[in-house]
Amino acid sequence: MSAQRSTLALALLSALLSAGLTACAEKPAPAAATPATPSVATAPAKAAFGSFGFDEAGMDRSVKAGDDFFAYANGNWAKTTEIPADKSSWNSFSIVDQVAQARTRAIVEQAAANKDASGETKKIGDYYTAFMDSAGIEAKGLAPIQPQLDSIASISDTKALSQAVGQSLRADVDILNSTDYYTPNLFGVWVTQRFDKPEINAPFLMQGGLGMPDRDYYLEGDYAQQRQDYRNHIAALLTLAKIADANGKADRILALETAIARVHVSQVVTNDVEKGTNYWTRAEFGSKAPGIDWPAFFTAAQLDKQDDFVVWQPSAAIGISKLVASQPLATWKDYLIFHALDNASNVLPKAFDDEKFAFYGAKLNGTVQQSERWKRAVNATNDALGQAVGKVYVERHFNAATKARADEMVRNLLAAFDKRIDALDWMAPATKAHAKTKLATLEIGIGYPAVWRDYSALEIRPDDAFGNAERASLFDYRRNLAKLTAPVNHDDWYLLPQEVNALNVPLENRLIF
């Protein structure tokens, strides 16, 4: 019933987002070579948040629907709507997201201005304050990250390299709900239910290690310019850090990442659940994927007590492990130093932040200008303390009466969907019964979780943007690892109340909005 459930999810999301906005058409940014002139986003008069109904003005009736349905349904909207200079694309969800972002900004700025704040309110304010302190970040230079760079530089053998790779492991990919399995760390991990034993959680180990979004960027001829731009970005970042032989090291880092890309599996293979459910014990890694010092890796990753793993792309795990043993140690150290700088650029001096945007924002995605600092500070605060911010957001903008109306809308949609199943002439009676059973047990989460996340153990300082980001990342990783020794929690909430999105959790037969 996955296709049926996806249809239902789209219907629910459209209803819950007041779909009077012109379709969910997305207008991509122009090619990076010919960027659009910076402008303010505009939209047809009827296409405003809160207006219901269908916006006919967004259509282009001069186009035949059978020739180009997108142009027929959204042509005038695409012609008259300008992409904001700090965006790479624009659609109706973006307009709703602007409202949520403005509300979130008010919450975090008020927290920052509250000198008597305590608890989570103080953490929210302090995180935002530290991120916005550009002068303080500039004055510190590379001092905050220098211990990390020195630690990488001191790596002397495969065991130490394996420890460094294990320390970088993060829960930054979601194999169940995302079409983008990207992680810049050499491996990523996602803790969720086992497919064969849904009553227990397991760590799903995923391929990673690429600075560009996908293996195709390294291997396909169409991306030659992006590869050159990326190589120049690596050299520029190393030069900013005053690292010797930046150009030579950039060449070798790109060559290493290209080798990693060659052992990566494609997105098509990654999306195949049957090919992804490979169960390895911790003891088997050494024989199945020799090269990495796996005991050192798992100890550094705080997974040395975990017996069972799901290796989603085993050929990639095997290939990456071989590269750890076969590629020059000096190149691996340069690679780790570059990625440490790249990952932390937004909390390092402005030149690092600007260089990262110049590649990832402008050249890779065609975005004309970087978002204002406050927007990035809001996003960073959401990343670190999202549910703490969300709790305030719900109090202000999603009261009990609003939730009751949304819940009633969902009940009505589910009832209509149930009747729709009855009316299907292509579905066999037994299949209908199975579909209706799944529909009857489908859980819908609206707005916010029943139990909020506890951030009391997360240390946030008003003058430590780099440290805050590092501690928040480690806090979230440890929170995910804690699931391995706890009962499966079907109430875990993967989205933020202030986030415009929806999520399907297949193993739990649950939708979240």
C-alpha positions as CSV (number, residue, x, y, z in Angstrom):
1,M,0.0,0.0,0.0
2,S,3.0,2.3,-0.2
3,A,1.8,4.1,-3.4
4,Q,-1.6,4.5,-1.9
5,R,-0.1,5.9,1.3
6,S,2.1,8.3,-0.6
7,T,-1.0,9.6,-2.5
8,L,-2.8,10.1,0.9
9,A,0.3,11.9,2.3
10,L,0.3,14.3,-0.6
11,A,-3.4,15.0,-0.2
12,L,-3.0,15.6,3.5
13,L,0.0,17.8,3.1
14,S,-1.8,19.9,0.4
15,A,-4.8,20.3,2.6
16,L,-2.8,21.2,5.7
17,L,-0.7,23.8,3.9
18,S,-3.7,25.7,2.6
19,A,-3.1,24.6,-1.0
20,G,-4.8,27.7,-2.5
21,L,-1.3,28.7,-3.4
22,T,-0.5,27.9,-7.0
23,A,0.3,24.2,-7.3
24,C,3.5,22.7,-5.8
25,A,5.4,23.8,-8.9
26,E,9.0,24.5,-8.2
27,K,10.9,27.1,-10.3
28,P,14.6,26.2,-10.4
29,A,17.2,28.8,-10.5
30,P,18.9,29.7,-13.8
31,A,22.2,27.9,-14.6
32,A,25.1,29.1,-12.5
33,A,26.8,30.5,-15.6
34,T,24.0,33.0,-16.2
35,P,22.7,33.9,-12.7
36,A,19.5,35.8,-12.4
37,T,19.5,39.5,-11.3
38,P,18.9,39.7,-7.5
39,S,15.3,40.5,-6.9
40,V,12.5,40.2,-4.4
41,A,10.1,37.3,-4.7
42,T,6.7,38.2,-6.1
43,A,3.6,36.1,-6.7
44,P,0.2,36.4,-8.2
45,A,-2.2,38.4,-6.0
46,K,-4.3,35.4,-5.1
47,A,-1.4,33.2,-4.2
48,A,-0.9,34.2,-0.6
49,F,-0.8,32.1,2.5
50,G,-4.3,31.5,3.9
51,S,-6.2,32.1,0.6
52,F,-8.0,28.9,-0.4
53,G,-9.1,27.7,-3.8
54,F,-7.4,27.3,-7.1
55,D,-5.4,30.1,-8.7
56,E,-6.3,30.2,-12.3
57,A,-4.1,33.2,-13.0
58,G,-1.1,31.0,-12.6
59,M,-2.1,28.8,-15.6
60,D,-1.0,29.4,-19.1
61,R,-4.0,28.4,-21.3
62,S,-2.0,29.1,-24.5
63,V,-0.2,25.8,-23.9
64,K,-2.0,22.5,-24.5
65,A,-2.2,20.4,-21.4
66,G,-1.2,17.3,-23.4
67,D,1.9,19.0,-24.7
68,D,3.3,20.4,-21.5
69,F,1.1,20.0,-18.4
70,F,3.5,21.8,-16.1
71,A,3.4,24.9,-18.4
72,Y,-0.3,24.6,-18.8
73,A,-0.9,24.4,-15.0
74,N,1.9,26.8,-13.8
75,G,3.2,28.7,-16.8
76,N,2.1,32.2,-15.9
77,W,3.2,31.6,-12.3
78,A,6.6,30.6,-13.5
79,K,6.8,33.6,-15.8
80,T,5.8,36.2,-13.2
81,T,7.4,34.8,-10.1
82,E,11.0,35.8,-9.5
83,I,13.3,33.7,-7.4
84,P,14.8,35.5,-4.4
85,A,18.5,36.1,-4.7
86,D,19.3,33.9,-1.8
87,K,17.4,30.9,-3.1
88,S,18.2,28.3,-5.7
89,S,14.5,27.6,-6.4
90,W,11.0,28.8,-5.4
91,N,7.6,27.2,-4.9
92,S,4.5,27.5,-3.0
93,F,5.9,25.7,0.0
94,S,8.7,28.4,0.1
95,I,6.1,31.1,0.6
96,V,4.6,29.2,3.6
97,D,8.2,28.6,4.9
98,Q,8.8,32.3,4.9
99,V,6.0,32.8,7.4
100,A,7.4,30.1,9.6
101,Q,10.9,31.5,9.4
102,A,9.7,35.0,10.4
103,R,7.8,33.6,13.4
104,T,10.9,31.5,14.4
105,R,13.1,34.6,14.1
106,A,10.9,36.4,16.6
107,I,11.2,33.6,19.0
108,V,15.0,33.2,18.9
109,E,15.7,37.0,18.9
110,Q,13.4,37.6,21.9
111,A,15.2,34.8,23.7
112,A,18.5,36.4,22.9
113,A,17.3,39.8,24.2
114,N,16.0,38.3,27.4
115,K,18.7,39.0,30.0
116,D,16.8,37.1,32.7
117,A,16.3,33.9,30.6
118,S,17.0,30.5,32.0
119,G,16.7,26.9,30.9
120,E,15.9,26.2,27.2
121,T,15.1,29.9,26.6
122,K,18.6,30.9,27.5
123,K,20.1,28.1,25.4
124,I,18.1,29.3,22.4
125,G,19.2,32.9,22.9
126,D,22.8,32.0,23.6
127,Y,23.1,29.8,20.5
128,Y,21.7,32.6,18.3
129,T,23.8,35.2,20.0
130,A,27.0,33.3,19.4
131,F,26.2,32.6,15.8
132,M,25.4,36.2,15.1
133,D,28.6,37.4,16.8
134,S,30.6,37.8,13.6
135,A,33.1,40.1,15.2
136,G,33.9,37.6,17.9
137,I,34.1,34.7,15.4
138,E,36.5,36.9,13.3
139,A,38.7,37.7,16.3
140,K,39.2,34.1,17.3
141,G,40.3,33.1,13.8
142,L,41.0,29.4,13.5
143,A,41.8,29.0,17.3
144,P,38.5,27.1,18.0
145,I,39.2,24.5,15.3
146,Q,43.0,24.3,15.8
147,P,43.0,21.5,18.3
148,Q,41.0,19.4,15.9
149,L,43.4,20.2,13.0
150,D,46.4,19.4,15.2
151,S,44.8,16.1,16.2
152,I,44.4,15.2,12.5
153,A,47.9,16.3,11.7
154,S,49.3,14.0,14.5
155,I,47.7,10.8,12.9
156,S,50.6,8.4,12.4
157,D,49.1,5.0,11.4
158,T,45.9,3.2,10.2
159,K,44.7,2.7,13.8
160,A,44.8,6.5,14.5
161,L,43.2,7.2,11.1
162,S,40.4,4.7,11.9
163,Q,39.8,6.4,15.2
164,A,39.5,9.8,13.5
165,V,37.1,8.4,11.0
166,G,35.1,6.8,13.8
167,Q,35.0,10.0,15.8
168,S,33.5,11.8,12.7
169,L,30.6,9.3,12.5
170,R,27.3,11.1,12.8
171,A,23.5,10.3,12.6
172,D,23.2,12.6,9.6
173,V,21.4,10.4,7.1
174,D,17.8,8.9,7.1
175,I,17.5,5.8,5.0
176,L,13.8,5.5,5.5
177,N,12.5,8.9,4.6
178,S,15.0,10.7,2.5
179,T,15.8,10.6,-1.2
180,D,19.2,12.2,-0.4
181,Y,21.5,9.9,1.5
182,Y,24.4,12.4,1.5
183,T,26.9,12.7,4.3
184,P,30.2,14.5,4.0
185,N,31.7,12.2,6.7
186,L,33.3,9.0,5.5
187,F,30.3,7.0,6.9
188,G,27.0,8.0,8.2
189,V,24.7,6.1,10.6
190,W,20.9,6.1,11.1
191,V,19.4,4.4,14.2
192,T,16.0,2.9,13.5
193,Q,14.1,-0.4,13.7
194,R,15.5,-3.5,12.1
195,F,13.4,-4.7,9.1
196,D,13.5,-8.3,10.2
197,K,13.0,-7.5,13.9
198,P,11.0,-4.3,14.2
199,E,10.8,-4.7,17.9
200,I,14.5,-3.6,18.2
201,N,16.6,-0.7,16.9
202,A,19.9,-1.1,15.0
203,P,22.5,1.2,13.5
204,F,22.3,1.4,9.7
205,L,25.8,2.2,8.3
206,M,25.8,4.3,5.1
207,Q,28.3,5.3,2.5
208,G,29.7,8.8,2.7
209,G,32.8,10.8,2.3
210,L,32.1,13.0,-0.7
211,G,32.1,16.8,-0.7
212,M,29.9,17.0,-3.7
213,P,26.3,15.6,-3.5
214,D,26.6,12.3,-5.5
215,R,29.1,9.9,-7.2
216,D,28.0,11.2,-10.6
217,Y,29.6,14.6,-9.9
218,Y,33.0,12.8,-9.9
219,L,32.5,10.2,-12.6
220,E,30.2,11.6,-15.3
221,G,31.4,13.8,-18.1
222,D,28.5,16.3,-17.7
223,Y,30.1,17.5,-14.4
224,A,33.6,18.4,-15.5
225,Q,33.1,22.1,-14.6
226,Q,31.7,21.3,-11.2
227,R,34.8,19.1,-10.5
228,Q,37.1,21.9,-11.4
229,D,35.2,24.3,-9.3
230,Y,35.3,21.9,-6.4
231,R,39.0,21.4,-6.8
232,N,39.5,25.2,-6.7
233,H,37.3,25.4,-3.6
234,I,39.4,22.8,-1.8
235,A,42.6,24.8,-2.7
236,A,41.0,28.1,-1.7
237,L,39.9,26.8,1.7
238,L,43.3,25.3,2.4
239,T,45.0,28.6,1.3
240,L,42.8,30.5,3.7
241,A,44.0,28.2,6.5
242,K,47.6,29.0,5.5
243,I,48.2,25.3,4.7
244,A,51.3,24.7,2.5
245,D,51.0,23.3,-1.1
246,A,47.2,24.0,-1.2
247,N,47.0,23.3,-4.9
248,G,48.9,20.0,-4.8
249,K,46.8,18.8,-1.8
250,A,43.6,19.9,-3.6
251,D,44.5,17.7,-6.5
252,R,45.2,14.7,-4.3
253,I,42.0,15.2,-2.2
254,L,39.9,15.3,-5.3
255,A,41.6,12.2,-6.6
256,L,40.9,10.4,-3.3
257,E,37.2,11.5,-3.3
258,T,37.0,10.3,-6.9
259,A,38.3,6.9,-5.8
260,I,35.6,6.9,-3.0
261,A,33.0,7.8,-5.6
262,R,34.0,4.8,-7.7
263,V,33.2,2.4,-4.9
264,H,29.9,4.1,-4.0
265,V,26.7,2.5,-5.2
266,S,24.2,4.5,-7.2
267,Q,21.0,6.1,-5.9
268,V,19.0,3.4,-7.7
269,V,20.8,0.7,-5.8
270,T,20.6,2.6,-2.5
271,N,16.9,2.9,-2.9
272,D,16.5,-0.9,-3.2
273,V,15.5,-2.1,0.3
274,E,16.3,-5.8,-0.6
275,K,19.9,-4.9,-1.5
276,G,20.3,-2.7,1.5
277,T,19.3,-5.0,4.3
278,N,22.7,-6.7,5.0
279,Y,23.2,-7.8,8.6
280,W,26.8,-7.8,9.8
281,T,28.0,-8.5,13.3
282,R,30.7,-6.2,14.7
283,A,33.1,-9.1,14.7
284,E,32.6,-9.7,10.9
285,F,33.7,-6.3,9.7
286,G,37.4,-7.1,9.9
287,S,37.0,-10.1,7.6
288,K,34.3,-8.7,5.3
289,A,35.8,-5.3,4.9
290,P,39.5,-5.4,5.7
291,G,41.5,-2.2,5.7
292,I,40.0,-0.1,8.5
293,D,41.0,-0.9,12.0
294,W,37.3,-1.6,12.9
295,P,37.8,-2.1,16.7
296,A,39.4,1.4,16.8
297,F,36.7,2.8,14.6
298,F,33.8,1.4,16.7
299,T,35.4,2.4,20.0
300,A,35.9,6.0,18.7
301,A,32.3,6.0,17.4
302,Q,31.0,4.8,20.8
303,L,29.6,1.6,19.1
304,D,32.0,-0.9,20.6
305,K,29.2,-2.5,22.7
306,Q,26.9,-2.8,19.7
307,D,26.9,-6.4,18.3
308,D,24.7,-6.1,15.2
309,F,24.7,-3.6,12.3
310,V,22.8,-3.1,9.0
311,V,25.3,-2.3,6.2
312,W,23.2,-0.6,3.6
313,Q,25.8,-0.5,0.8
314,P,28.3,-3.3,1.6
315,S,30.3,-2.9,-1.6
316,A,30.9,0.7,-0.6
317,A,31.9,-0.2,2.9
318,I,34.4,-2.8,1.5
319,G,35.8,-0.3,-1.0
320,I,36.2,2.6,1.4
321,S,37.9,0.3,3.9
322,K,40.4,-0.8,1.2
323,L,41.1,2.8,0.4
324,V,41.8,3.6,4.1
325,A,44.6,1.0,3.9
326,S,45.9,1.6,0.4
327,Q,45.8,5.4,-0.1
328,P,48.7,7.5,1.3
329,L,48.2,8.5,5.0
330,A,49.3,12.0,4.2
331,T,46.4,12.4,1.7
332,W,43.9,11.1,4.2
333,K,45.1,13.6,6.7
334,D,44.8,16.5,4.1
335,Y,41.3,15.1,3.3
336,L,40.2,15.2,6.9
337,I,41.6,18.7,7.5
338,F,39.8,20.0,4.5
339,H,36.5,18.5,5.5
340,A,36.9,19.8,9.1
341,L,37.3,23.3,7.7
342,D,34.5,22.9,5.2
343,N,32.0,21.5,7.7
344,A,32.7,24.3,10.2
345,S,32.9,27.2,7.7
346,N,29.7,28.9,8.9
347,V,31.2,29.4,12.4
348,L,34.7,30.3,11.2
349,P,35.8,33.7,10.0
350,K,33.9,35.3,7.1
351,A,36.4,34.4,4.4
352,F,35.7,30.7,5.1
353,D,32.0,31.2,5.1
354,D,32.1,33.2,1.9
355,E,34.2,30.7,0.1
356,K,31.9,27.8,1.0
357,F,28.9,29.7,-0.3
358,A,30.8,30.7,-3.4
359,F,31.1,27.0,-4.3
360,Y,28.1,25.2,-2.8
361,G,25.6,28.1,-3.1
362,A,26.6,30.0,-6.2
363,K,28.5,27.6,-8.5
364,L,26.8,24.3,-7.5
365,N,23.3,25.5,-7.0
366,G,23.1,28.8,-8.9
367,T,22.1,30.9,-5.9
368,V,22.9,34.6,-6.5
369,Q,23.7,35.7,-3.0
370,Q,24.1,34.2,0.4
371,S,21.2,34.4,2.9
372,E,21.3,37.1,5.5
373,R,23.2,36.1,8.6
374,W,20.1,36.1,10.8
375,K,18.4,33.5,8.5
376,R,21.4,31.3,8.8
377,A,21.5,31.8,12.5
378,V,17.8,30.8,12.8
379,N,18.5,27.7,10.7
380,A,21.5,26.8,12.8
381,T,19.5,27.3,16.1
382,N,16.8,25.1,14.7
383,D,19.4,22.4,13.9
384,A,20.7,22.5,17.4
385,L,17.7,23.2,19.5
386,G,14.8,22.7,17.1
387,Q,12.3,21.2,19.6
388,A,13.0,23.8,22.2
389,V,12.2,26.5,19.7
390,G,9.3,24.4,18.4
391,K,7.7,24.2,21.9
392,V,7.5,28.0,21.9
393,Y,6.3,28.1,18.3
394,V,3.4,25.7,19.2
395,E,2.4,27.9,22.2
396,R,2.2,31.0,20.0
397,H,1.0,29.7,16.6
398,F,-0.6,26.3,16.9
399,N,-3.1,26.3,19.7
400,A,-5.4,23.4,20.8
401,A,-8.3,24.7,18.6
402,T,-6.1,24.8,15.5
403,K,-4.9,21.3,16.2
404,A,-8.4,20.0,16.7
405,R,-9.4,21.4,13.3
406,A,-6.4,19.8,11.7
407,D,-7.2,16.5,13.4
408,E,-10.8,16.6,12.2
409,M,-9.6,17.4,8.6
410,V,-7.4,14.3,8.7
411,R,-10.2,12.1,10.0
412,N,-12.4,13.3,7.1
413,L,-9.7,12.6,4.6
414,L,-9.0,9.2,6.0
415,A,-12.8,8.4,5.8
416,A,-12.8,9.6,2.2
417,F,-9.8,7.5,1.3
418,D,-11.4,4.4,2.9
419,K,-14.4,4.9,0.6
420,R,-12.1,5.5,-2.4
421,I,-10.6,2.0,-1.8
422,D,-14.0,0.5,-1.8
423,A,-14.7,2.1,-5.2
424,L,-11.5,0.8,-6.9
425,D,-12.4,-1.6,-9.7
426,W,-8.8,-2.8,-10.3
427,M,-8.1,-4.0,-6.8
428,A,-9.0,-7.5,-5.7
429,P,-11.2,-8.0,-2.6
430,A,-8.4,-9.5,-0.6
431,T,-6.1,-6.6,-1.5
432,K,-8.8,-4.1,-0.6
433,A,-9.2,-5.8,2.8
434,H,-5.4,-5.6,3.4
435,A,-5.3,-1.9,2.3
436,K,-8.2,-1.0,4.6
437,T,-6.5,-2.8,7.5
438,K,-3.4,-0.8,7.0
439,L,-5.5,2.4,6.7
440,A,-7.3,1.6,9.9
441,T,-4.0,1.3,11.8
442,L,-2.3,4.3,10.1
443,E,-1.2,6.8,12.7
444,I,-1.2,10.5,11.8
445,G,1.0,13.0,13.7
446,I,0.0,16.6,13.4
447,G,2.1,19.6,14.3
448,Y,4.2,18.5,17.3
449,P,5.3,15.5,19.4
450,A,3.6,14.2,22.5
451,V,6.9,14.3,24.4
452,W,9.4,17.1,23.8
453,R,13.1,16.5,23.6
454,D,15.2,17.3,26.7
455,Y,18.2,19.6,26.0
456,S,19.3,20.0,29.6
457,A,22.6,18.1,29.0
458,L,23.5,20.3,26.0
459,E,26.0,23.0,26.9
460,I,25.5,26.3,25.0
461,R,27.7,29.4,25.5
462,P,26.9,32.9,24.2
463,D,30.5,33.4,23.0
464,D,31.3,30.0,21.4
465,A,29.7,29.5,18.0
466,F,32.1,26.8,17.0
467,G,31.9,24.9,20.3
468,N,28.1,25.2,20.3
469,A,27.9,23.6,16.9
470,E,30.3,20.8,17.8
471,R,28.6,20.0,21.1
472,A,25.1,20.1,19.5
473,S,26.2,17.7,16.8
474,L,27.7,15.3,19.4
475,F,24.6,15.6,21.6
476,D,22.3,14.6,18.8
477,Y,24.5,11.7,17.8
478,R,24.5,10.4,21.4
479,R,20.7,10.9,21.5
480,N,20.4,8.6,18.5
481,L,22.8,6.0,19.9
482,A,20.8,5.9,23.1
483,K,18.0,4.3,21.0
484,L,20.1,1.2,20.7
485,T,19.6,0.3,24.4
486,A,16.0,1.5,24.7
487,P,12.7,0.1,23.6
488,V,11.5,1.1,20.1
489,N,9.7,4.4,20.5
490,H,6.8,4.9,18.0
491,D,6.3,8.5,19.2
492,D,9.7,9.7,18.0
493,W,9.2,13.0,16.1
494,Y,11.5,13.5,13.1
495,L,10.3,17.0,12.0
496,L,10.0,20.4,13.7
497,P,6.8,22.2,14.3
498,Q,8.3,25.3,12.6
499,E,9.3,23.1,9.6
500,V,7.2,23.0,6.4
501,N,7.4,19.3,5.6
502,A,5.8,15.9,5.8
503,L,7.2,12.5,6.5
504,N,6.3,8.9,5.9
505,V,7.6,6.3,8.4
506,P,6.9,3.0,6.7
507,L,7.9,0.6,9.4
508,E,5.6,2.3,11.9
509,N,2.8,2.9,9.4
510,R,2.8,6.5,10.4
511,L,2.7,9.9,8.7
512,I,4.0,13.1,10.3
513,F,3.0,16.7,9.3
